[in-house]
Amino acid sequence: MYIKIKLVIDFIIALIAMPFAGLIILISAICIKLDDSGPVFYMADRTGRFGKPFKMFKLRTMRVNAPDIRLDDDSTYNSENDPRVTAFGRIARKISIDELPQLINVLKGEMAIIGPRPDSVSYIGKYTDEERQILNVRPGITGYNQAINRNAAGTKEKLRNDIYYVNHMSFLFDVKILFMTVKTVFLRKNIYRKTEQTAEHIEEMSEVGKKELSAK
């Protein structure tokens, strides 16, 4: 029952928030264009409720055609010194404004304000039976894992936290997660994941990608 009520609540919140978010997105769009004149949005292929794929809106924070770098657990590589990230992107990631366009996904019914962060489409085949239960709810702009770990958790730890959320989902829990997320962003905690694979994966960039990044 709460899933149905949550859909209505999320739509109303997104509708109210869009004018304010739209102003930030507009200012960000100008900054992105001044930065490297590339596209404003990055459309990420993500897995939605019941495994249905969708296009997730994000403000672009990486250089155009930047190579995709993944860690051993298939999570996205991120670092403060990542050469793929634009000047605007470094600021946007620290305060998470790059996620604001996902309010559009909420209005389309593809995402929720609070829920498990959506995985890439390619990872769905790696879910265990227990992990697949997170597909019973709509993915969120933020969630329990983001509130406590932000970007610092590995894939399996993230999935364990997502399962916990699905099994304990309630209005009060969602409100708590929202306040925890604001606190985490405000304190700028866990923006990057510490990993020993950094140098290894930087070396795995394609030669074309390296030349593109160094040229810019």
BASE-194789 format. One record per residue (C-alpha): residue number from 1; residue in one letter; chain; x, y, z. Coordinates in steps of 0.2 Angstrom, whole numbers, plus 5000, padded with zeros to 4 digits. Example, Ala and Ser with C-alpha at 12.3 -4.5 7.8 and 13.67 -1.06 7.14 Angstrom:
<atoms>
<atom><resi>1</resi><resn>A</resn><chain>A</chain><X>5062</X><Y>4978</Y><Z>5039</Z></atom>
<atom><resi>2</resi><resn>S</resn><chain>A</chain><X>5068</X><Y>4995</Y><Z>5036</Z></atom>
</atoms>
This chain:
<atoms>
<atom><resi>1</resi><resn>M</resn><chain>A</chain><X>5000</X><Y>5000</Y><Z>5000</Z></atom>
<atom><resi>2</resi><resn>Y</resn><chain>A</chain><X>5014</X><Y>5012</Y><Z>5004</Z></atom>
<atom><resi>3</resi><resn>I</resn><chain>A</chain><X>5022</X><Y>5010</Y><Z>4987</Z></atom>
<atom><resi>4</resi><resn>K</resn><chain>A</chain><X>5006</X><Y>5017</Y><Z>4979</Z></atom>
<atom><resi>5</resi><resn>I</resn><chain>A</chain><X>5005</X><Y>5031</Y><Z>4991</Z></atom>
<atom><resi>6</resi><resn>K</resn><chain>A</chain><X>5023</X><Y>5034</Y><Z>4989</Z></atom>
<atom><resi>7</resi><resn>L</resn><chain>A</chain><X>5021</X><Y>5036</Y><Z>4970</Z></atom>
<atom><resi>8</resi><resn>V</resn><chain>A</chain><X>5008</X><Y>5051</Y><Z>4973</Z></atom>
<atom><resi>9</resi><resn>I</resn><chain>A</chain><X>5019</X><Y>5059</Y><Z>4987</Z></atom>
<atom><resi>10</resi><resn>D</resn><chain>A</chain><X>5035</X><Y>5058</Y><Z>4976</Z></atom>
<atom><resi>11</resi><resn>F</resn><chain>A</chain><X>5025</X><Y>5066</Y><Z>4961</Z></atom>
<atom><resi>12</resi><resn>I</resn><chain>A</chain><X>5019</X><Y>5080</Y><Z>4972</Z></atom>
<atom><resi>13</resi><resn>I</resn><chain>A</chain><X>5036</X><Y>5083</Y><Z>4979</Z></atom>
<atom><resi>14</resi><resn>A</resn><chain>A</chain><X>5045</X><Y>5083</Y><Z>4962</Z></atom>
<atom><resi>15</resi><resn>L</resn><chain>A</chain><X>5032</X><Y>5095</Y><Z>4955</Z></atom>
<atom><resi>16</resi><resn>I</resn><chain>A</chain><X>5034</X><Y>5107</Y><Z>4969</Z></atom>
<atom><resi>17</resi><resn>A</resn><chain>A</chain><X>5053</X><Y>5106</Y><Z>4968</Z></atom>
<atom><resi>18</resi><resn>M</resn><chain>A</chain><X>5055</X><Y>5107</Y><Z>4949</Z></atom>
<atom><resi>19</resi><resn>P</resn><chain>A</chain><X>5054</X><Y>5126</Y><Z>4948</Z></atom>
<atom><resi>20</resi><resn>F</resn><chain>A</chain><X>5068</X><Y>5128</Y><Z>4961</Z></atom>
<atom><resi>21</resi><resn>A</resn><chain>A</chain><X>5078</X><Y>5114</Y><Z>4954</Z></atom>
<atom><resi>22</resi><resn>G</resn><chain>A</chain><X>5075</X><Y>5121</Y><Z>4936</Z></atom>
<atom><resi>23</resi><resn>L</resn><chain>A</chain><X>5084</X><Y>5137</Y><Z>4941</Z></atom>
<atom><resi>24</resi><resn>I</resn><chain>A</chain><X>5099</X><Y>5127</Y><Z>4947</Z></atom>
<atom><resi>25</resi><resn>I</resn><chain>A</chain><X>5099</X><Y>5117</Y><Z>4932</Z></atom>
<atom><resi>26</resi><resn>L</resn><chain>A</chain><X>5098</X><Y>5132</Y><Z>4921</Z></atom>
<atom><resi>27</resi><resn>I</resn><chain>A</chain><X>5113</X><Y>5140</Y><Z>4930</Z></atom>
<atom><resi>28</resi><resn>S</resn><chain>A</chain><X>5122</X><Y>5123</Y><Z>4929</Z></atom>
<atom><resi>29</resi><resn>A</resn><chain>A</chain><X>5119</X><Y>5122</Y><Z>4910</Z></atom>
<atom><resi>30</resi><resn>I</resn><chain>A</chain><X>5127</X><Y>5139</Y><Z>4907</Z></atom>
<atom><resi>31</resi><resn>C</resn><chain>A</chain><X>5142</X><Y>5133</Y><Z>4917</Z></atom>
<atom><resi>32</resi><resn>I</resn><chain>A</chain><X>5143</X><Y>5117</Y><Z>4907</Z></atom>
<atom><resi>33</resi><resn>K</resn><chain>A</chain><X>5143</X><Y>5126</Y><Z>4891</Z></atom>
<atom><resi>34</resi><resn>L</resn><chain>A</chain><X>5156</X><Y>5139</Y><Z>4896</Z></atom>
<atom><resi>35</resi><resn>D</resn><chain>A</chain><X>5167</X><Y>5124</Y><Z>4903</Z></atom>
<atom><resi>36</resi><resn>D</resn><chain>A</chain><X>5168</X><Y>5114</Y><Z>4887</Z></atom>
<atom><resi>37</resi><resn>S</resn><chain>A</chain><X>5153</X><Y>5118</Y><Z>4876</Z></atom>
<atom><resi>38</resi><resn>G</resn><chain>A</chain><X>5147</X><Y>5100</Y><Z>4876</Z></atom>
<atom><resi>39</resi><resn>P</resn><chain>A</chain><X>5130</X><Y>5093</Y><Z>4880</Z></atom>
<atom><resi>40</resi><resn>V</resn><chain>A</chain><X>5121</X><Y>5098</Y><Z>4896</Z></atom>
<atom><resi>41</resi><resn>F</resn><chain>A</chain><X>5114</X><Y>5081</Y><Z>4901</Z></atom>
<atom><resi>42</resi><resn>Y</resn><chain>A</chain><X>5121</X><Y>5064</Y><Z>4902</Z></atom>
<atom><resi>43</resi><resn>M</resn><chain>A</chain><X>5108</X><Y>5050</Y><Z>4899</Z></atom>
<atom><resi>44</resi><resn>A</resn><chain>A</chain><X>5113</X><Y>5035</Y><Z>4909</Z></atom>
<atom><resi>45</resi><resn>D</resn><chain>A</chain><X>5105</X><Y>5018</Y><Z>4905</Z></atom>
<atom><resi>46</resi><resn>R</resn><chain>A</chain><X>5098</X><Y>5011</Y><Z>4922</Z></atom>
<atom><resi>47</resi><resn>T</resn><chain>A</chain><X>5088</X><Y>4997</Y><Z>4928</Z></atom>
<atom><resi>48</resi><resn>G</resn><chain>A</chain><X>5071</X><Y>5002</Y><Z>4935</Z></atom>
<atom><resi>49</resi><resn>R</resn><chain>A</chain><X>5057</X><Y>4994</Y><Z>4944</Z></atom>
<atom><resi>50</resi><resn>F</resn><chain>A</chain><X>5054</X><Y>4975</Y><Z>4939</Z></atom>
<atom><resi>51</resi><resn>G</resn><chain>A</chain><X>5070</X><Y>4976</Y><Z>4929</Z></atom>
<atom><resi>52</resi><resn>K</resn><chain>A</chain><X>5063</X><Y>4988</Y><Z>4916</Z></atom>
<atom><resi>53</resi><resn>P</resn><chain>A</chain><X>5077</X><Y>4999</Y><Z>4908</Z></atom>
<atom><resi>54</resi><resn>F</resn><chain>A</chain><X>5076</X><Y>5018</Y><Z>4907</Z></atom>
<atom><resi>55</resi><resn>K</resn><chain>A</chain><X>5086</X><Y>5033</Y><Z>4904</Z></atom>
<atom><resi>56</resi><resn>M</resn><chain>A</chain><X>5091</X><Y>5042</Y><Z>4919</Z></atom>
<atom><resi>57</resi><resn>F</resn><chain>A</chain><X>5094</X><Y>5061</Y><Z>4918</Z></atom>
<atom><resi>58</resi><resn>K</resn><chain>A</chain><X>5110</X><Y>5068</Y><Z>4925</Z></atom>
<atom><resi>59</resi><resn>L</resn><chain>A</chain><X>5120</X><Y>5085</Y><Z>4923</Z></atom>
<atom><resi>60</resi><resn>R</resn><chain>A</chain><X>5135</X><Y>5080</Y><Z>4913</Z></atom>
<atom><resi>61</resi><resn>T</resn><chain>A</chain><X>5151</X><Y>5080</Y><Z>4924</Z></atom>
<atom><resi>62</resi><resn>M</resn><chain>A</chain><X>5163</X><Y>5071</Y><Z>4913</Z></atom>
<atom><resi>63</resi><resn>R</resn><chain>A</chain><X>5172</X><Y>5076</Y><Z>4897</Z></atom>
<atom><resi>64</resi><resn>V</resn><chain>A</chain><X>5163</X><Y>5071</Y><Z>4881</Z></atom>
<atom><resi>65</resi><resn>N</resn><chain>A</chain><X>5167</X><Y>5053</Y><Z>4876</Z></atom>
<atom><resi>66</resi><resn>A</resn><chain>A</chain><X>5177</X><Y>5050</Y><Z>4892</Z></atom>
<atom><resi>67</resi><resn>P</resn><chain>A</chain><X>5181</X><Y>5032</Y><Z>4894</Z></atom>
<atom><resi>68</resi><resn>D</resn><chain>A</chain><X>5170</X><Y>5021</Y><Z>4906</Z></atom>
<atom><resi>69</resi><resn>I</resn><chain>A</chain><X>5181</X><Y>5015</Y><Z>4920</Z></atom>
<atom><resi>70</resi><resn>R</resn><chain>A</chain><X>5175</X><Y>5001</Y><Z>4932</Z></atom>
<atom><resi>71</resi><resn>L</resn><chain>A</chain><X>5182</X><Y>4993</Y><Z>4948</Z></atom>
<atom><resi>72</resi><resn>D</resn><chain>A</chain><X>5182</X><Y>4974</Y><Z>4950</Z></atom>
<atom><resi>73</resi><resn>D</resn><chain>A</chain><X>5165</X><Y>4974</Y><Z>4958</Z></atom>
<atom><resi>74</resi><resn>D</resn><chain>A</chain><X>5158</X><Y>4983</Y><Z>4943</Z></atom>
<atom><resi>75</resi><resn>S</resn><chain>A</chain><X>5155</X><Y>4999</Y><Z>4952</Z></atom>
<atom><resi>76</resi><resn>T</resn><chain>A</chain><X>5160</X><Y>5016</Y><Z>4944</Z></atom>
<atom><resi>77</resi><resn>Y</resn><chain>A</chain><X>5178</X><Y>5022</Y><Z>4947</Z></atom>
<atom><resi>78</resi><resn>N</resn><chain>A</chain><X>5178</X><Y>5040</Y><Z>4955</Z></atom>
<atom><resi>79</resi><resn>S</resn><chain>A</chain><X>5192</X><Y>5050</Y><Z>4962</Z></atom>
<atom><resi>80</resi><resn>E</resn><chain>A</chain><X>5195</X><Y>5068</Y><Z>4967</Z></atom>
<atom><resi>81</resi><resn>N</resn><chain>A</chain><X>5209</X><Y>5068</Y><Z>4954</Z></atom>
<atom><resi>82</resi><resn>D</resn><chain>A</chain><X>5199</X><Y>5059</Y><Z>4940</Z></atom>
<atom><resi>83</resi><resn>P</resn><chain>A</chain><X>5205</X><Y>5067</Y><Z>4924</Z></atom>
<atom><resi>84</resi><resn>R</resn><chain>A</chain><X>5189</X><Y>5063</Y><Z>4915</Z></atom>
<atom><resi>85</resi><resn>V</resn><chain>A</chain><X>5179</X><Y>5075</Y><Z>4927</Z></atom>
<atom><resi>86</resi><resn>T</resn><chain>A</chain><X>5176</X><Y>5093</Y><Z>4921</Z></atom>
<atom><resi>87</resi><resn>A</resn><chain>A</chain><X>5179</X><Y>5109</Y><Z>4932</Z></atom>
<atom><resi>88</resi><resn>F</resn><chain>A</chain><X>5160</X><Y>5111</Y><Z>4934</Z></atom>
<atom><resi>89</resi><resn>G</resn><chain>A</chain><X>5159</X><Y>5092</Y><Z>4937</Z></atom>
<atom><resi>90</resi><resn>R</resn><chain>A</chain><X>5170</X><Y>5093</Y><Z>4952</Z></atom>
<atom><resi>91</resi><resn>I</resn><chain>A</chain><X>5159</X><Y>5106</Y><Z>4961</Z></atom>
<atom><resi>92</resi><resn>A</resn><chain>A</chain><X>5143</X><Y>5097</Y><Z>4955</Z></atom>
<atom><resi>93</resi><resn>R</resn><chain>A</chain><X>5148</X><Y>5080</Y><Z>4962</Z></atom>
<atom><resi>94</resi><resn>K</resn><chain>A</chain><X>5153</X><Y>5088</Y><Z>4979</Z></atom>
<atom><resi>95</resi><resn>I</resn><chain>A</chain><X>5136</X><Y>5095</Y><Z>4982</Z></atom>
<atom><resi>96</resi><resn>S</resn><chain>A</chain><X>5126</X><Y>5082</Y><Z>4972</Z></atom>
<atom><resi>97</resi><resn>I</resn><chain>A</chain><X>5117</X><Y>5095</Y><Z>4960</Z></atom>
<atom><resi>98</resi><resn>D</resn><chain>A</chain><X>5121</X><Y>5084</Y><Z>4945</Z></atom>
<atom><resi>99</resi><resn>E</resn><chain>A</chain><X>5107</X><Y>5072</Y><Z>4952</Z></atom>
<atom><resi>100</resi><resn>L</resn><chain>A</chain><X>5093</X><Y>5086</Y><Z>4951</Z></atom>
<atom><resi>101</resi><resn>P</resn><chain>A</chain><X>5087</X><Y>5082</Y><Z>4934</Z></atom>
<atom><resi>102</resi><resn>Q</resn><chain>A</chain><X>5081</X><Y>5065</Y><Z>4940</Z></atom>
<atom><resi>103</resi><resn>L</resn><chain>A</chain><X>5066</X><Y>5074</Y><Z>4946</Z></atom>
<atom><resi>104</resi><resn>I</resn><chain>A</chain><X>5060</X><Y>5073</Y><Z>4928</Z></atom>
<atom><resi>105</resi><resn>N</resn><chain>A</chain><X>5062</X><Y>5054</Y><Z>4930</Z></atom>
<atom><resi>106</resi><resn>V</resn><chain>A</chain><X>5051</X><Y>5055</Y><Z>4946</Z></atom>
<atom><resi>107</resi><resn>L</resn><chain>A</chain><X>5038</X><Y>5065</Y><Z>4937</Z></atom>
<atom><resi>108</resi><resn>K</resn><chain>A</chain><X>5038</X><Y>5051</Y><Z>4923</Z></atom>
<atom><resi>109</resi><resn>G</resn><chain>A</chain><X>5035</X><Y>5038</Y><Z>4937</Z></atom>
<atom><resi>110</resi><resn>E</resn><chain>A</chain><X>5052</X><Y>5029</Y><Z>4933</Z></atom>
<atom><resi>111</resi><resn>M</resn><chain>A</chain><X>5061</X><Y>5034</Y><Z>4950</Z></atom>
<atom><resi>112</resi><resn>A</resn><chain>A</chain><X>5056</X><Y>5039</Y><Z>4968</Z></atom>
<atom><resi>113</resi><resn>I</resn><chain>A</chain><X>5064</X><Y>5053</Y><Z>4979</Z></atom>
<atom><resi>114</resi><resn>I</resn><chain>A</chain><X>5070</X><Y>5039</Y><Z>4991</Z></atom>
<atom><resi>115</resi><resn>G</resn><chain>A</chain><X>5074</X><Y>5021</Y><Z>4985</Z></atom>
<atom><resi>116</resi><resn>P</resn><chain>A</chain><X>5089</X><Y>5010</Y><Z>4980</Z></atom>
<atom><resi>117</resi><resn>R</resn><chain>A</chain><X>5100</X><Y>5019</Y><Z>4968</Z></atom>
<atom><resi>118</resi><resn>P</resn><chain>A</chain><X>5098</X><Y>5011</Y><Z>4951</Z></atom>
<atom><resi>119</resi><resn>D</resn><chain>A</chain><X>5112</X><Y>5000</Y><Z>4944</Z></atom>
<atom><resi>120</resi><resn>S</resn><chain>A</chain><X>5118</X><Y>5000</Y><Z>4926</Z></atom>
<atom><resi>121</resi><resn>V</resn><chain>A</chain><X>5108</X><Y>4988</Y><Z>4915</Z></atom>
<atom><resi>122</resi><resn>S</resn><chain>A</chain><X>5123</X><Y>4977</Y><Z>4912</Z></atom>
<atom><resi>123</resi><resn>Y</resn><chain>A</chain><X>5123</X><Y>4972</Y><Z>4931</Z></atom>
<atom><resi>124</resi><resn>I</resn><chain>A</chain><X>5106</X><Y>4965</Y><Z>4933</Z></atom>
<atom><resi>125</resi><resn>G</resn><chain>A</chain><X>5111</X><Y>4948</Y><Z>4927</Z></atom>
<atom><resi>126</resi><resn>K</resn><chain>A</chain><X>5123</X><Y>4947</Y><Z>4942</Z></atom>
<atom><resi>127</resi><resn>Y</resn><chain>A</chain><X>5110</X><Y>4949</Y><Z>4955</Z></atom>
<atom><resi>128</resi><resn>T</resn><chain>A</chain><X>5107</X><Y>4935</Y><Z>4967</Z></atom>
<atom><resi>129</resi><resn>D</resn><chain>A</chain><X>5089</X><Y>4930</Y><Z>4971</Z></atom>
<atom><resi>130</resi><resn>E</resn><chain>A</chain><X>5090</X><Y>4939</Y><Z>4987</Z></atom>
<atom><resi>131</resi><resn>E</resn><chain>A</chain><X>5096</X><Y>4955</Y><Z>4978</Z></atom>
<atom><resi>132</resi><resn>R</resn><chain>A</chain><X>5083</X><Y>4955</Y><Z>4965</Z></atom>
<atom><resi>133</resi><resn>Q</resn><chain>A</chain><X>5070</X><Y>4960</Y><Z>4978</Z></atom>
<atom><resi>134</resi><resn>I</resn><chain>A</chain><X>5076</X><Y>4978</Y><Z>4976</Z></atom>
<atom><resi>135</resi><resn>L</resn><chain>A</chain><X>5068</X><Y>4978</Y><Z>4959</Z></atom>
<atom><resi>136</resi><resn>N</resn><chain>A</chain><X>5051</X><Y>4977</Y><Z>4967</Z></atom>
<atom><resi>137</resi><resn>V</resn><chain>A</chain><X>5052</X><Y>4996</Y><Z>4971</Z></atom>
<atom><resi>138</resi><resn>R</resn><chain>A</chain><X>5056</X><Y>5011</Y><Z>4961</Z></atom>
<atom><resi>139</resi><resn>P</resn><chain>A</chain><X>5075</X><Y>5017</Y><Z>4962</Z></atom>
<atom><resi>140</resi><resn>G</resn><chain>A</chain><X>5078</X><Y>5033</Y><Z>4971</Z></atom>
<atom><resi>141</resi><resn>I</resn><chain>A</chain><X>5087</X><Y>5049</Y><Z>4968</Z></atom>
<atom><resi>142</resi><resn>T</resn><chain>A</chain><X>5094</X><Y>5045</Y><Z>4985</Z></atom>
<atom><resi>143</resi><resn>G</resn><chain>A</chain><X>5093</X><Y>5031</Y><Z>4997</Z></atom>
<atom><resi>144</resi><resn>Y</resn><chain>A</chain><X>5098</X><Y>5022</Y><Z>5013</Z></atom>
<atom><resi>145</resi><resn>N</resn><chain>A</chain><X>5115</X><Y>5018</Y><Z>5006</Z></atom>
<atom><resi>146</resi><resn>Q</resn><chain>A</chain><X>5118</X><Y>5035</Y><Z>5000</Z></atom>
<atom><resi>147</resi><resn>A</resn><chain>A</chain><X>5113</X><Y>5043</Y><Z>5017</Z></atom>
<atom><resi>148</resi><resn>I</resn><chain>A</chain><X>5126</X><Y>5033</Y><Z>5026</Z></atom>
<atom><resi>149</resi><resn>N</resn><chain>A</chain><X>5139</X><Y>5029</Y><Z>5013</Z></atom>
<atom><resi>150</resi><resn>R</resn><chain>A</chain><X>5136</X><Y>5041</Y><Z>4999</Z></atom>
<atom><resi>151</resi><resn>N</resn><chain>A</chain><X>5149</X><Y>5035</Y><Z>4986</Z></atom>
<atom><resi>152</resi><resn>A</resn><chain>A</chain><X>5161</X><Y>5026</Y><Z>4998</Z></atom>
<atom><resi>153</resi><resn>A</resn><chain>A</chain><X>5152</X><Y>5008</Y><Z>4998</Z></atom>
<atom><resi>154</resi><resn>G</resn><chain>A</chain><X>5156</X><Y>4994</Y><Z>4986</Z></atom>
<atom><resi>155</resi><resn>T</resn><chain>A</chain><X>5143</X><Y>4986</Y><Z>4976</Z></atom>
<atom><resi>156</resi><resn>K</resn><chain>A</chain><X>5139</X><Y>4971</Y><Z>4988</Z></atom>
<atom><resi>157</resi><resn>E</resn><chain>A</chain><X>5138</X><Y>4983</Y><Z>5003</Z></atom>
<atom><resi>158</resi><resn>K</resn><chain>A</chain><X>5127</X><Y>4995</Y><Z>4993</Z></atom>
<atom><resi>159</resi><resn>L</resn><chain>A</chain><X>5115</X><Y>4980</Y><Z>4988</Z></atom>
<atom><resi>160</resi><resn>R</resn><chain>A</chain><X>5114</X><Y>4974</Y><Z>5007</Z></atom>
<atom><resi>161</resi><resn>N</resn><chain>A</chain><X>5109</X><Y>4992</Y><Z>5012</Z></atom>
<atom><resi>162</resi><resn>D</resn><chain>A</chain><X>5096</X><Y>4992</Y><Z>4998</Z></atom>
<atom><resi>163</resi><resn>I</resn><chain>A</chain><X>5089</X><Y>4976</Y><Z>5003</Z></atom>
<atom><resi>164</resi><resn>Y</resn><chain>A</chain><X>5088</X><Y>4982</Y><Z>5021</Z></atom>
<atom><resi>165</resi><resn>Y</resn><chain>A</chain><X>5078</X><Y>4998</Y><Z>5014</Z></atom>
<atom><resi>166</resi><resn>V</resn><chain>A</chain><X>5066</X><Y>4987</Y><Z>5005</Z></atom>
<atom><resi>167</resi><resn>N</resn><chain>A</chain><X>5062</X><Y>4976</Y><Z>5020</Z></atom>
<atom><resi>168</resi><resn>H</resn><chain>A</chain><X>5060</X><Y>4992</Y><Z>5031</Z></atom>
<atom><resi>169</resi><resn>M</resn><chain>A</chain><X>5052</X><Y>5004</Y><Z>5019</Z></atom>
<atom><resi>170</resi><resn>S</resn><chain>A</chain><X>5040</X><Y>5017</Y><Z>5027</Z></atom>
<atom><resi>171</resi><resn>F</resn><chain>A</chain><X>5036</X><Y>5035</Y><Z>5027</Z></atom>
<atom><resi>172</resi><resn>L</resn><chain>A</chain><X>5046</X><Y>5039</Y><Z>5043</Z></atom>
<atom><resi>173</resi><resn>F</resn><chain>A</chain><X>5061</X><Y>5029</Y><Z>5036</Z></atom>
<atom><resi>174</resi><resn>D</resn><chain>A</chain><X>5060</X><Y>5039</Y><Z>5020</Z></atom>
<atom><resi>175</resi><resn>V</resn><chain>A</chain><X>5060</X><Y>5056</Y><Z>5030</Z></atom>
<atom><resi>176</resi><resn>K</resn><chain>A</chain><X>5074</X><Y>5050</Y><Z>5041</Z></atom>
<atom><resi>177</resi><resn>I</resn><chain>A</chain><X>5084</X><Y>5045</Y><Z>5025</Z></atom>
<atom><resi>178</resi><resn>L</resn><chain>A</chain><X>5081</X><Y>5062</Y><Z>5017</Z></atom>
<atom><resi>179</resi><resn>F</resn><chain>A</chain><X>5087</X><Y>5072</Y><Z>5032</Z></atom>
<atom><resi>180</resi><resn>M</resn><chain>A</chain><X>5102</X><Y>5060</Y><Z>5033</Z></atom>
<atom><resi>181</resi><resn>T</resn><chain>A</chain><X>5106</X><Y>5063</Y><Z>5015</Z></atom>
<atom><resi>182</resi><resn>V</resn><chain>A</chain><X>5106</X><Y>5082</Y><Z>5017</Z></atom>
<atom><resi>183</resi><resn>K</resn><chain>A</chain><X>5118</X><Y>5080</Y><Z>5032</Z></atom>
<atom><resi>184</resi><resn>T</resn><chain>A</chain><X>5130</X><Y>5069</Y><Z>5022</Z></atom>
<atom><resi>185</resi><resn>V</resn><chain>A</chain><X>5130</X><Y>5081</Y><Z>5007</Z></atom>
<atom><resi>186</resi><resn>F</resn><chain>A</chain><X>5132</X><Y>5097</Y><Z>5018</Z></atom>
<atom><resi>187</resi><resn>L</resn><chain>A</chain><X>5147</X><Y>5089</Y><Z>5028</Z></atom>
<atom><resi>188</resi><resn>R</resn><chain>A</chain><X>5154</X><Y>5083</Y><Z>5011</Z></atom>
<atom><resi>189</resi><resn>K</resn><chain>A</chain><X>5156</X><Y>5065</Y><Z>5018</Z></atom>
<atom><resi>190</resi><resn>N</resn><chain>A</chain><X>5161</X><Y>5050</Y><Z>5007</Z></atom>
<atom><resi>191</resi><resn>I</resn><chain>A</chain><X>5161</X><Y>5059</Y><Z>4990</Z></atom>
<atom><resi>192</resi><resn>Y</resn><chain>A</chain><X>5174</X><Y>5047</Y><Z>4984</Z></atom>
<atom><resi>193</resi><resn>R</resn><chain>A</chain><X>5178</X><Y>5029</Y><Z>4986</Z></atom>
<atom><resi>194</resi><resn>K</resn><chain>A</chain><X>5195</X><Y>5024</Y><Z>4993</Z></atom>
<atom><resi>195</resi><resn>T</resn><chain>A</chain><X>5202</X><Y>5010</Y><Z>4983</Z></atom>
<atom><resi>196</resi><resn>E</resn><chain>A</chain><X>5219</X><Y>5003</Y><Z>4979</Z></atom>
<atom><resi>197</resi><resn>Q</resn><chain>A</chain><X>5214</X><Y>5000</Y><Z>4961</Z></atom>
<atom><resi>198</resi><resn>T</resn><chain>A</chain><X>5215</X><Y>5018</Y><Z>4956</Z></atom>
<atom><resi>199</resi><resn>A</resn><chain>A</chain><X>5232</X><Y>5018</Y><Z>4947</Z></atom>
<atom><resi>200</resi><resn>E</resn><chain>A</chain><X>5227</X><Y>5001</Y><Z>4939</Z></atom>
<atom><resi>201</resi><resn>H</resn><chain>A</chain><X>5211</X><Y>5007</Y><Z>4932</Z></atom>
<atom><resi>202</resi><resn>I</resn><chain>A</chain><X>5218</X><Y>5024</Y><Z>4926</Z></atom>
<atom><resi>203</resi><resn>E</resn><chain>A</chain><X>5231</X><Y>5014</Y><Z>4916</Z></atom>
<atom><resi>204</resi><resn>E</resn><chain>A</chain><X>5216</X><Y>5004</Y><Z>4908</Z></atom>
<atom><resi>205</resi><resn>M</resn><chain>A</chain><X>5210</X><Y>5020</Y><Z>4899</Z></atom>
<atom><resi>206</resi><resn>S</resn><chain>A</chain><X>5211</X><Y>5018</Y><Z>4880</Z></atom>
<atom><resi>207</resi><resn>E</resn><chain>A</chain><X>5225</X><Y>5027</Y><Z>4872</Z></atom>
<atom><resi>208</resi><resn>V</resn><chain>A</chain><X>5212</X><Y>5037</Y><Z>4862</Z></atom>
<atom><resi>209</resi><resn>G</resn><chain>A</chain><X>5203</X><Y>5042</Y><Z>4878</Z></atom>
<atom><resi>210</resi><resn>K</resn><chain>A</chain><X>5220</X><Y>5048</Y><Z>4886</Z></atom>
<atom><resi>211</resi><resn>K</resn><chain>A</chain><X>5224</X><Y>5058</Y><Z>4871</Z></atom>
<atom><resi>212</resi><resn>E</resn><chain>A</chain><X>5207</X><Y>5066</Y><Z>4871</Z></atom>
<atom><resi>213</resi><resn>L</resn><chain>A</chain><X>5208</X><Y>5070</Y><Z>4889</Z></atom>
<atom><resi>214</resi><resn>S</resn><chain>A</chain><X>5226</X><Y>5077</Y><Z>4888</Z></atom>
<atom><resi>215</resi><resn>A</resn><chain>A</chain><X>5221</X><Y>5088</Y><Z>4873</Z></atom>
<atom><resi>216</resi><resn>K</resn><chain>A</chain><X>5207</X><Y>5096</Y><Z>4883</Z></atom>
</atoms>
